Amino acid sequence: MKSTKLEALIQAWNKPDEMRRLVEGSQFPLVDGSSVSFVYMGGAERVLLRHWVYGLETSTDLIRAENTDLWYLTLEFPPASRVEYKLEVIRSGRGDWIEDPLNPRRAHDPFGANSVLTTGGYEEPRWIHHDPVARPGQMNWVPIDSAAFGSKRSVQVYEPARLRLGKPVPLVVVHDGSDYLRFTGMRTILDNLIHRQEIESAVYAFIDSPDRLREYADSEAHAAFLTTELWPTLAEHYPLIDQPYGRCLMGASFGGVASFSAAARHPGFWGKLLLQSGSFAFTDIGSRNRRGPLFDRVVAFVNRYRDEPSAVSQRVFMSCGVFESLIYENRSLAPMLASTGMQVRLVEARDGHNWHNWRDRLREGLSWLFPGGLLFVYE
């Protein structure tokens, strides 16, 4: 069924002034409760919606309204949904993936940008934006000559403004650190949340890998680097809490696997984990996995853990989008982790496998693992 706004657009196709007024007065995609209409205007052979919502067809044709070059597709999405998408426009047999020309909202990732749909109930967090009152932390580079990797590594370290040399603070190691800084704005988020005393002051080590699919997939060398090289080096530079409760590993996707597997290889050392959309692929029957050979080592690791689950940390915060194919694995793993005695919290969002989903969960995850002095928050 077409929405009233969509019907009005179709009826106004040959009336330029009315069409211009309707377009300028509308927000695209057109959202009417749970009904969402994607719209494209222009000549084409076909127009398709491309998205990353697990459970829906990833490529769906838009319908061309009769006697127009207006294309539309109406789908149902629940409240508080956030979806990233593109349009594929086919002309002369060639398809081009484009961002929605009618929708100015964008999300960026290492591969470029996507258009963003949000339905009623989703609100962009206010704490992601620069607060001129918040004292900014400092970013420093710390070089490490790694025997585990046989190479030199450099780590970006966030030093909080509240850091006092006489008071030990926690250490949080962030996998894919450059991406967290660029695509979630994590430096600004830390400034804001520490200033508001919603999270404890801590040192954050933002690490990157030149070969993340190998090093993050249950690598003994990576676990050794974190535990026997990165930690001692940073402890020489900063007043760090030398107890498991003061040491945290975090990451998204394969970074979640790297965090969990490193903790499993050194049980009890890393007392806290923040795992976002962890790629915890496993098999219930046999060892062959449906995600391809890149996941072979991940599957082998998760299968071993599921055979003999044990407490490898103290507190584990997990988040995952319900529009991700990984939601099944994360839902399956959370109660297993809790059964070992670890404190576990799993938070789900109507979002996908993307950096804004992970950004939007940072406040909840960090404040649960490292709560600040502010007991109540009024907004």
C-alpha positions in Angstrom: 0.0 0.0 0.0 1.4 3.4 -1.0 1.6 6.1 1.7 -0.2 9.4 1.3 3.0 11.2 0.7 4.1 8.7 -1.9 0.8 9.0 -3.7 1.1 12.8 -3.7 4.5 12.6 -5.3 3.3 10.3 -8.0 0.3 12.5 -8.7 2.5 15.6 -8.9 5.1 14.1 -11.3 4.1 16.4 -14.2 3.6 19.4 -12.0 7.2 20.8 -11.4 6.3 23.4 -8.8 4.2 21.1 -6.7 6.8 18.3 -7.0 9.5 20.7 -5.9 7.4 21.7 -2.9 6.7 18.1 -1.9 10.3 17.0 -2.2 11.6 19.9 -0.2 9.0 19.4 2.5 9.7 15.6 2.9 12.3 13.6 4.6 13.4 10.5 2.6 12.9 7.6 2.9 9.3 8.3 3.6 8.4 6.9 7.1 4.8 6.4 8.1 4.8 4.4 11.3 6.4 1.0 10.5 5.9 1.6 6.8 9.0 2.9 5.0 9.0 4.0 1.3 12.3 4.3 -0.5 12.1 6.7 -3.5 14.3 7.3 -6.5 13.6 9.8 -9.3 15.3 9.5 -12.7 15.6 7.5 -15.9 16.8 3.9 -15.5 16.2 0.4 -16.6 16.0 -0.9 -13.1 16.5 0.5 -9.6 17.3 -1.8 -6.7 17.6 -1.4 -2.9 20.8 -2.7 -1.5 21.0 -3.1 2.3 22.5 -5.3 5.0 19.4 -6.4 7.0 19.7 -10.1 7.7 16.5 -11.9 7.0 15.5 -9.7 4.1 16.5 -10.0 0.5 19.7 -8.0 0.1 18.7 -6.8 -3.3 15.1 -5.8 -4.0 13.6 -4.1 -7.1 11.9 -0.7 -6.8 8.6 -0.3 -8.7 8.4 2.3 -11.4 5.2 4.3 -11.1 3.2 4.3 -14.3 4.0 7.1 -16.8 6.7 8.5 -14.6 10.4 8.1 -13.8 9.6 7.8 -10.1 10.6 4.5 -8.5 9.5 3.3 -5.1 9.6 0.4 -2.7 7.7 0.1 0.5 8.9 -2.2 3.4 8.0 -2.6 7.0 10.6 -1.8 9.8 10.0 -1.8 13.6 10.3 1.3 15.7 13.8 2.6 16.6 15.4 0.9 13.6 18.5 2.2 11.9 19.4 0.8 8.5 22.3 1.6 6.2 21.7 1.2 2.5 22.5 2.1 -1.1 20.6 2.2 -4.4 21.7 0.3 -7.5 20.7 2.2 -10.6 20.9 0.1 -13.9 21.4 2.0 -17.1 22.4 0.4 -20.5 22.9 -2.9 -18.7 25.4 -1.4 -16.2 24.6 -1.1 -12.5 26.0 1.6 -10.3 25.7 1.6 -6.5 24.9 5.1 -5.3 24.0 6.9 -2.1 20.3 8.0 -2.0 20.2 11.4 -3.8 17.1 12.4 -1.8 18.5 11.5 1.6 21.4 13.7 3.0 22.0 11.4 6.0 25.3 9.5 5.7 27.4 7.0 7.6 31.0 6.4 6.8 33.2 3.3 7.1 36.5 2.1 5.7 34.8 1.3 2.4 33.1 4.7 1.8 29.6 6.0 2.8 26.1 4.6 3.0 22.7 6.3 3.2 20.9 6.0 6.5 17.3 5.3 7.3 16.0 5.8 10.8 12.5 5.1 12.0 10.6 6.7 14.9 12.2 6.1 18.3 15.8 6.2 17.1 17.7 9.2 18.4 21.3 10.0 17.7 23.2 10.2 21.0 23.9 13.7 22.1 27.1 12.6 23.9 28.9 11.9 20.6 29.2 15.6 19.8 32.0 17.9 20.9 31.3 19.5 24.3 33.3 22.7 24.6 33.2 22.4 28.4 34.8 18.9 28.4 38.5 19.0 29.0 40.2 17.1 26.1 42.5 14.2 26.7 45.9 13.9 24.9 46.9 11.5 22.2 50.4 10.1 22.3 52.3 7.5 20.2 54.1 4.7 22.0 56.4 2.5 20.0 56.8 -1.2 20.8 59.5 -3.4 19.5 57.5 -6.6 19.4 59.2 -10.0 19.7 55.9 -11.7 19.3 55.4 -10.2 15.8 59.0 -9.8 14.9 58.4 -6.2 14.0 57.9 -2.7 15.4 54.4 -1.5 16.3 53.2 1.9 17.2 50.2 2.4 19.5 48.0 5.5 19.8 47.3 6.2 23.5 44.6 8.4 24.8 45.6 10.0 28.1 42.6 11.4 30.0 42.6 15.0 31.2 41.8 13.8 34.7 44.9 11.6 34.8 46.8 12.1 38.1 50.3 10.5 38.4 49.6 9.4 42.0 46.3 7.5 41.2 46.4 4.3 39.2 43.8 4.0 36.4 42.5 1.2 34.2 43.8 0.3 30.7 41.4 -0.3 27.8 42.9 -1.8 24.7 40.9 -1.0 21.6 41.2 -3.2 18.5 41.0 -1.5 15.1 41.8 1.7 17.0 42.1 4.0 14.0 38.7 3.0 12.8 37.1 3.6 16.3 38.7 7.0 16.4 37.6 7.9 12.8 34.2 6.3 12.5 32.8 6.5 16.0 34.5 9.7 17.2 35.7 7.8 20.2 38.2 10.5 21.4 35.4 13.0 21.7 33.1 10.4 23.3 35.7 9.7 26.0 36.3 13.4 26.6 32.5 13.9 27.2 31.8 10.8 29.3 34.8 11.3 31.5 34.0 15.0 32.0 30.4 14.0 32.9 31.8 11.4 35.3 29.7 8.7 33.6 32.8 6.6 33.1 36.0 6.3 35.1 39.2 8.0 33.9 41.3 5.4 32.0 44.1 5.1 29.5 43.0 3.8 26.1 45.4 2.1 23.8 44.2 2.2 20.2 45.9 -0.6 18.3 45.8 -1.6 14.6 47.0 -4.7 12.7 48.6 -4.9 9.2 47.0 -8.3 8.9 43.9 -8.3 11.1 42.1 -11.3 9.6 45.1 -13.4 10.6 46.2 -11.7 13.8 42.7 -11.3 15.1 41.6 -14.9 14.4 42.8 -16.5 17.7 46.4 -15.7 17.1 48.9 -16.9 19.8 51.3 -14.1 18.8 48.6 -11.4 19.1 47.6 -12.6 22.5 51.2 -12.6 23.6 51.7 -9.1 22.2 48.8 -7.8 24.2 49.7 -9.5 27.5 53.5 -9.7 27.7 54.5 -6.7 25.6 51.8 -4.0 25.3 50.7 -4.1 28.9 54.2 -4.0 30.5 55.3 -1.2 28.1 52.3 1.0 28.8 52.7 0.3 32.6 56.1 1.9 32.3 54.6 5.0 30.8 51.3 5.4 32.8 50.1 4.7 36.3 48.0 1.6 35.5 46.0 -0.6 37.9 48.0 -3.8 38.1 45.0 -6.0 38.7 42.6 -7.9 36.3 39.7 -5.6 37.1 41.7 -2.7 35.7 42.6 -4.3 32.4 40.1 -4.4 29.5 40.1 -5.6 25.9 37.5 -4.4 23.4 36.8 -4.7 19.7 34.1 -5.1 17.1 33.6 -8.0 14.6 37.0 -9.7 14.3 38.2 -7.3 17.0 35.8 -9.0 19.3 37.2 -12.4 18.5 40.7 -11.1 19.1 39.7 -9.7 22.5 37.9 -12.9 23.6 40.6 -15.3 22.3 43.4 -13.3 24.0 41.6 -13.4 27.3 41.0 -17.2 26.8 44.7 -17.7 26.1 45.6 -15.8 29.3 42.7 -16.5 31.6 42.4 -14.2 34.5 44.7 -11.5 33.2 42.2 -9.3 31.3 39.4 -8.8 33.8 37.0 -7.0 31.5 35.9 -7.4 27.9 33.8 -5.3 25.6 32.7 -7.3 22.6 30.7 -5.6 19.8 29.1 -7.8 17.1 31.8 -10.4 17.7 32.3 -12.7 14.8 31.9 -15.8 17.0 31.2 -18.3 14.2 30.9 -21.9 15.3 29.4 -25.2 14.0 27.0 -27.5 15.8 27.7 -30.4 13.5 31.1 -31.1 12.0 33.8 -28.5 11.5 32.9 -27.0 8.1 31.5 -23.4 8.5 29.1 -21.6 6.2 31.1 -18.3 6.4 34.1 -19.5 4.3 37.8 -20.3 5.0 38.6 -16.9 6.6 36.6 -18.1 9.6 38.2 -21.5 9.9 40.4 -20.5 12.8 37.6 -18.6 14.5 35.3 -21.6 14.2 38.0 -23.9 15.6 38.5 -21.6 18.6 34.8 -21.0 19.4 34.1 -24.7 19.0 36.8 -25.6 21.5 35.5 -23.0 23.9 31.9 -24.3 23.6 33.2 -27.8 24.3 34.8 -26.7 27.5 33.6 -23.2 28.6 35.5 -21.6 31.4 35.7 -18.2 33.1 38.4 -16.2 31.3 37.5 -12.8 32.6 35.3 -11.1 35.3 32.8 -8.9 33.4 31.8 -9.1 29.8 29.7 -6.6 27.9 28.4 -7.7 24.6 26.4 -5.8 22.0 25.0 -6.9 18.6 22.5 -5.6 16.1 19.3 -7.7 15.5 19.7 -7.0 11.8 23.1 -8.8 11.7 23.6 -12.5 10.8 25.8 -12.7 13.9 23.0 -12.1 16.3 22.4 -15.9 16.5 26.0 -16.5 17.5 26.1 -13.7 20.1 22.8 -14.8 21.6 24.1 -18.3 21.9 27.4 -17.4 23.5 26.2 -14.9 26.1 24.4 -17.5 28.4 27.3 -19.9 28.0 29.7 -17.2 29.3 27.4 -16.4 32.2 27.2 -20.1 33.1 30.9 -20.0 34.0 30.4 -17.4 36.7 31.4 -14.3 34.6 29.1 -11.3 34.8 27.7 -10.9 31.3 25.5 -8.3 29.8 24.2 -8.6 26.2 22.6 -5.5 24.6 20.7 -5.7 21.3 19.8 -2.9 19.0 17.7 -2.6 15.8 20.8 -1.9 13.7 23.4 -3.7 11.6 27.0 -4.6 11.4 28.4 -1.0 11.3 30.4 1.6 13.1 27.4 3.8 14.1 25.8 0.8 15.8 29.0 0.2 17.8 29.3 3.9 18.5 25.8 4.1 19.9 26.5 1.3 22.4 29.8 2.8 23.8 28.3 4.8 26.6 26.3 1.8 27.9 29.2 -0.6 27.6 31.9 1.6 29.1 29.8 2.9 31.9 28.8 -0.7 32.9 32.4 -1.9 32.9 34.0 1.3 34.3 31.3 3.4 36.0 32.2 7.0 36.9 31.3 8.9 40.1 28.0 10.1 38.8 25.3 7.8 40.1 22.3 9.3 38.3 22.2 10.9 34.9 19.5 13.5 34.0 19.0 14.4 30.3 
